[in-house]
Structure formats: structure tokens, C-alpha cells
Amino acid sequence: MKLRLLLVVLLLANAGYFLWARGDLAGFGLAPASLAEREPQRMARQIHPEWLQIRKEAPKAAAPAP
């Protein structure tokens, strides 16, 4: 019985941590500090992100050099 209770407690703790880490509990005031800004240094290093284009088909691979 003790082992079953321990398993249930661990599963609930794991599910709670998962929801907290994803930010699903932010409505309750329980959000990780890093949720607001994830990797702001990468955002600052971007050069002309508006030039990015999403294409429907992948470009064909170039022929190998001889």
C-alpha cells in the first residue's frame, strides 16, 4: 500500500512539474521565470529576420563535385 501511494505521489509531482515547466499554470501565478523571455540573446543576434521565407518544397540537392 505504501509503494502504491508513493507511486501516485510521484506521478502527480511529475505531472505538476511538467505543467509548470510548460507554463500551463501561469494563470494561477505559477510560471517559471524564464517563460517570459526564452533565449533573449538569440533574438538580439538575429539579422534581418523579415527576409526569412518559408517555401513549400525543399530545394533540390546539388550534384556532387567531381
C-alpha positions as CSV (number, residue, x, y, z in Angstrom):
1,M,0.0,0.0,0.0
2,K,2.9,2.4,0.8
3,L,4.5,1.7,-2.5
4,R,1.3,2.4,-4.4
5,L,0.9,5.7,-2.5
6,L,4.4,6.7,-3.3
7,L,3.9,5.9,-7.0
8,V,0.8,8.1,-7.1
9,V,2.6,10.9,-5.3
10,L,5.5,10.7,-7.7
11,L,3.2,10.7,-10.8
12,L,1.3,13.7,-9.5
13,A,4.6,15.6,-8.8
14,N,5.9,14.7,-12.2
15,A,2.7,15.9,-13.9
16,G,2.7,19.1,-11.9
17,Y,6.3,19.8,-12.8
18,F,5.5,19.2,-16.5
19,L,2.6,21.6,-16.4
20,W,4.6,24.2,-14.5
21,A,7.6,24.0,-16.9
22,R,5.4,24.4,-20.0
23,G,3.7,27.4,-18.4
24,D,0.2,25.9,-18.2
25,L,-0.1,27.0,-14.6
26,A,0.7,30.7,-15.4
27,G,-3.0,31.6,-14.9
28,F,-2.6,30.6,-11.3
29,G,0.6,32.7,-10.9
30,L,2.8,29.6,-11.1
31,A,5.1,30.2,-14.1
32,P,8.8,29.7,-14.3
33,A,10.8,32.9,-14.5
34,S,12.3,32.0,-17.9
35,L,8.9,31.7,-19.6
36,A,8.6,35.4,-20.4
37,E,11.9,35.5,-22.3
38,R,13.4,32.4,-23.7
39,E,16.9,32.9,-25.0
40,P,16.7,36.7,-25.5
41,Q,20.3,36.8,-26.6
42,R,19.4,34.8,-29.7
43,M,16.6,37.2,-30.5
44,A,19.1,40.1,-30.2
45,R,21.6,38.5,-32.6
46,Q,19.1,37.9,-35.5
47,I,20.0,39.8,-38.7
48,H,17.0,40.7,-40.9
49,P,14.5,38.0,-39.7
50,E,12.0,39.6,-42.1
51,W,14.0,38.2,-45.0
52,L,13.1,34.6,-44.0
53,Q,10.8,32.9,-46.4
54,I,9.0,29.6,-45.9
55,R,8.9,27.5,-49.1
56,K,6.5,24.7,-49.8
57,E,9.1,22.4,-51.4
58,A,12.6,21.8,-50.4
59,P,15.4,22.8,-52.7
60,K,16.9,20.0,-54.8
61,A,20.3,18.8,-53.7
62,A,23.3,20.0,-55.7
63,A,25.2,17.5,-57.8
64,P,28.4,16.2,-56.0
65,A,31.6,17.8,-57.2
66,P,33.9,15.6,-59.2
